[in-house]
């Protein structure tokens, strides 16, 4: 008879997997080194998540949920926060700690690698873009304009993160972000 999955343990383990993948990346991920570092067996990982691909998909989805919870916390404290201010908050959060940048990098890596299923890759980009689009529409921006502006804002933000990962030039990139967000504020 198969063991039942302990969902509390699964969630805690999933958070550890997200942290591991954020630190080590997705390229060439292997269950054996992951299990060793997390102090669990490979069997425990497969028991809770199934295959390596299922584990990666679950970790990416968990990362998305955690990011939505972070954002919701900001919105709960400041319900009238503009989309530009929300992106400023994200930029500050990303730059506040290396592990924050690593979590966001994980999503970018998932979107660009051939390993994860195509839907998962699209979800990584769509995660932020659709939120931006919905908030712009709620602010009265027409749908067609909101779709375009959300795509531009997401592309700008992703590009700035990639540049930050490559160069570490926070001051220059923060100035560039402000130029882009000023444009976004003019649309609203």
C-alpha positions as CSV (number, residue, x, y, z in Angstrom):
1,X,0.0,0.0,0.0
2,X,1.4,3.4,-1.0
3,X,2.2,6.0,1.7
4,X,0.0,9.1,1.9
5,X,1.7,12.4,1.1
6,X,2.1,14.6,4.2
7,X,1.1,18.0,2.7
8,X,2.6,20.1,5.4
9,X,5.9,18.3,4.9
10,X,5.5,18.6,1.1
11,X,5.1,22.3,1.3
12,X,8.1,22.8,3.7
13,X,10.2,20.5,1.4
14,X,9.0,22.4,-1.6
15,X,10.2,25.7,-0.1
16,X,13.6,24.1,0.5
17,X,13.6,22.9,-3.2
18,X,12.8,26.4,-4.4
19,X,15.8,27.8,-2.3
20,X,18.0,25.0,-3.7
21,X,17.0,25.7,-7.3
22,X,17.4,29.4,-6.7
23,X,21.0,28.9,-5.6
24,X,22.0,26.1,-8.1
25,X,19.8,26.9,-11.1
26,X,17.8,24.6,-13.3
27,X,20.4,23.6,-15.9
28,X,21.6,20.1,-15.2
29,X,19.6,19.8,-12.0
30,X,19.9,16.3,-10.5
31,X,17.9,14.8,-7.7
32,X,20.8,13.0,-6.0
33,X,22.8,16.2,-5.2
34,X,19.6,18.0,-4.3
35,X,18.5,15.3,-1.9
36,X,21.9,15.2,-0.3
37,X,22.0,19.0,0.3
38,X,18.4,18.9,1.6
39,X,19.2,16.0,3.8
40,X,16.4,13.8,2.4
41,X,16.5,10.7,0.2
42,X,15.8,10.7,-3.5
43,X,12.9,8.4,-2.7
44,X,11.5,11.1,-0.4
45,X,11.6,13.6,-3.3
46,X,10.0,11.3,-5.7
47,X,7.4,10.3,-3.1
48,X,6.3,13.9,-2.6
49,X,6.7,15.2,-6.1
50,X,6.9,12.3,-8.7
51,X,9.5,12.8,-11.4
52,X,12.3,15.4,-11.5
53,X,10.2,17.4,-14.1
54,X,7.2,17.3,-11.7
55,X,9.4,18.5,-8.9
56,X,10.7,21.5,-11.0
57,X,7.1,22.4,-12.1
58,X,5.9,22.3,-8.5
59,X,8.9,24.4,-7.4
60,X,8.3,27.0,-10.0
61,X,4.6,27.2,-9.2
62,X,5.4,27.5,-5.5
63,X,7.8,30.3,-6.3
64,X,5.0,32.1,-8.1
65,X,2.6,31.6,-5.2
66,X,5.2,33.0,-2.8
67,X,5.8,36.0,-5.1
68,X,2.0,36.6,-5.2
69,X,1.8,36.5,-1.4
70,X,4.6,39.1,-1.2
71,X,2.8,41.4,-3.6
72,X,-0.5,40.9,-1.8
73,X,1.2,42.0,1.4
74,X,2.2,45.2,-0.2
75,X,-1.2,45.8,-1.6
76,X,-2.9,45.0,1.7
77,X,-0.8,47.7,3.4
78,X,-1.3,50.2,0.5
79,X,-4.5,49.3,-1.4
80,X,-4.2,52.3,-3.8
81,X,-0.6,51.5,-4.8
82,X,0.0,52.2,-8.5
83,X,1.4,49.6,-10.9
84,X,4.6,51.8,-11.2
85,X,4.9,51.8,-7.4
86,X,4.4,48.1,-7.2
87,X,7.2,47.6,-9.7
88,X,9.4,49.9,-7.6
89,X,8.6,47.8,-4.6
90,X,9.6,44.7,-6.5
91,X,12.9,46.3,-7.6
92,X,13.7,47.2,-4.0
93,X,12.8,43.7,-2.8
94,X,14.9,42.1,-5.6
95,X,17.9,44.3,-4.6
96,X,17.4,43.8,-0.8
97,X,18.9,40.3,-0.6
98,X,20.8,37.9,-2.9
99,X,18.2,35.2,-2.3
100,X,15.4,37.5,-3.6
101,X,17.3,38.1,-6.8
102,X,18.0,34.4,-7.1
103,X,14.2,33.6,-6.8
104,X,13.4,36.0,-9.6
105,X,16.4,34.7,-11.7
106,X,14.9,31.2,-11.3
107,X,11.8,32.3,-13.1
108,X,13.8,33.9,-15.9
109,X,15.9,30.8,-16.2
110,X,12.8,28.6,-16.4
111,X,11.3,30.8,-19.1
112,X,14.5,30.6,-21.3
113,X,15.6,27.0,-20.8
114,X,14.4,24.2,-23.0
115,X,14.0,21.8,-20.0
116,X,10.7,22.8,-18.4
117,X,7.5,22.2,-20.4
118,X,6.5,25.0,-22.8
119,X,3.4,25.9,-20.7
120,X,5.6,26.3,-17.6
121,X,8.0,28.5,-19.5
122,X,5.1,30.7,-20.7
123,X,3.7,30.8,-17.2
124,X,6.9,32.3,-15.9
125,X,6.6,35.3,-18.2
126,X,2.9,35.5,-17.9
127,X,3.0,35.5,-14.1
128,X,3.9,39.1,-14.0
129,X,2.7,40.4,-17.3
130,X,-0.9,39.3,-16.7
131,X,-0.9,41.0,-13.3
132,X,0.4,44.2,-14.8
133,X,-2.2,44.1,-17.5
134,X,-5.1,43.5,-15.1
135,X,-4.0,46.4,-12.9
136,X,-3.7,48.7,-15.9
137,X,-7.2,47.7,-17.0
138,X,-8.5,48.3,-13.5
139,X,-6.9,51.8,-13.6
140,X,-9.0,52.5,-16.8
141,X,-6.4,51.8,-19.5
142,X,-8.1,50.4,-22.6
143,X,-7.6,46.6,-23.1
144,X,-5.5,46.9,-26.2
145,X,-3.2,49.5,-24.7
146,X,-3.0,47.6,-21.4
147,X,-1.9,44.4,-23.2
148,X,0.9,46.4,-25.0
149,X,2.0,48.4,-22.0
150,X,2.0,45.3,-19.8
151,X,4.2,43.5,-22.3
152,X,6.6,46.5,-22.5
153,X,6.7,46.9,-18.7
154,X,7.4,43.2,-18.2
155,X,10.1,43.1,-20.9
156,X,11.7,46.2,-19.5
157,X,11.7,44.7,-16.0
158,X,13.0,41.4,-17.1
159,X,15.7,43.1,-19.2
160,X,16.8,45.1,-16.2
161,X,17.0,42.0,-14.0
162,X,19.1,40.2,-16.6
163,X,21.4,43.3,-16.8
164,X,21.6,43.3,-13.0
165,X,22.5,39.7,-12.9
166,X,25.2,40.2,-15.5
167,X,26.6,43.5,-14.3
168,X,25.5,44.3,-10.8
169,X,25.0,48.0,-11.7
170,X,22.1,48.8,-9.4
171,X,22.4,52.6,-9.6
172,X,22.4,52.7,-13.4
173,X,19.6,50.2,-13.7
174,X,17.5,51.9,-11.0
175,X,17.7,55.2,-13.0
176,X,16.6,53.2,-16.2
177,X,13.7,51.7,-14.3
178,X,12.5,55.1,-13.2
179,X,12.5,56.3,-16.9
180,X,10.4,53.3,-17.9
181,X,8.0,53.7,-14.9
182,X,7.6,57.4,-15.6
183,X,6.4,56.4,-19.1
184,X,4.0,53.8,-17.6
185,X,2.6,56.4,-15.2
186,X,1.9,58.7,-18.2
187,X,-0.2,55.9,-19.8
188,X,-2.3,55.6,-16.7
